[in-house]
Amino acid sequence: MTLASLLVMHLAYARAWQSNNAMPRYCLCIMFTPLLLVADITAAFPAKADLTQDDVLRLTESGNILPFPAILESARHYQEGKLLEAALENENNRYIYEVDLLDHDGKIWELKFDAVTGEFLSKDKDK
């Protein structure tokens, strides 16, 4: 459920408070307050987020992650091909490079590497 849909439900029940057949107010507050808090927290801290070029530059210059050329060189050991796209993502507080390569047969491969250690994580064929 999105935060907006939770708020709409909360407002609908708030209107029902005014009728005689409505659930007691304290029950509704107990039911919906935790849902609203969880929805707000998960919206503020996504499990997976792309980082900007400025973020990548800052992290590389500070030595927190490996520079992309080192990752690309490593990627080419696992899969030959032309670089199509690369992204640095923060997945559950772990920096992951995703590298998309186009092979000689026209297939696209997505390779993932730990941006801090350079460890190869996975190789999947894009659909």
ZIFEN-V972842 format. One record per residue. N is the residue number from 0. PHI is phi in whole degrees, 0 to 359 (none if undefined). OMEGA is omega in whole degrees, 0 to 359 (* if undefined). Layout:
BEGIN
<<N PHI OMEGA> <N PHI OMEGA>>
END
This chain:
BEGIN
<<0 none 178> <1 273 178> <2 299 181> <3 297 180> <4 293 176> <5 295 179> <6 294 178> <7 297 177> <8 298 180> <9 299 179> <10 293 178> <11 296 178> <12 289 178> <13 296 176> <14 293 180> <15 292 179> <16 302 186> <17 285 180> <18 275 181> <19 287 183> <20 268 185> <21 285 175> <22 294 177> <23 301 184> <24 300 182> <25 296 177> <26 294 180> <27 294 179> <28 297 179> <29 295 181> <30 288 191> <31 261 180> <32 300 178> <33 298 179> <34 297 180> <35 294 179> <36 295 179> <37 296 180> <38 298 180> <39 291 181> <40 293 181> <41 292 176> <42 290 182> <43 282 183> <44 232 180> <45 294 180> <46 290 182> <47 223 182> <48 216 173> <49 284 178> <50 254 180> <51 280 177> <52 298 178> <53 296 177> <54 297 180> <55 298 180> <56 299 180> <57 298 181> <58 292 179> <59 290 181> <60 295 180> <61 278 180> <62 83 180> <63 285 177> <64 226 177> <65 284 176> <66 292 184> <67 300 179> <68 305 177> <69 293 178> <70 291 180> <71 298 177> <72 299 178> <73 294 180> <74 299 182> <75 288 173> <76 285 180> <77 269 182> <78 203 174> <79 282 176> <80 153 181> <81 271 178> <82 292 177> <83 260 185> <84 201 175> <85 218 179> <86 214 172> <87 252 181> <88 237 174> <89 253 180> <90 251 180> <91 53 178> <92 63 175> <93 231 180> <94 280 183> <95 233 170> <96 274 172> <97 248 184> <98 238 177> <99 256 180> <100 238 176> <101 260 181> <102 275 185> <103 291 179> <104 266 179> <105 85 178> <106 269 178> <107 257 180> <108 244 175> <109 252 178> <110 247 179> <111 239 180> <112 225 172> <113 291 185> <114 285 181> <115 275 185> <116 259 184> <117 84 182> <118 298 175> <119 289 183> <120 252 182> <121 196 176> <122 219 181> <123 228 175> <124 276 176> <125 291 180> <126 269 *>>
END
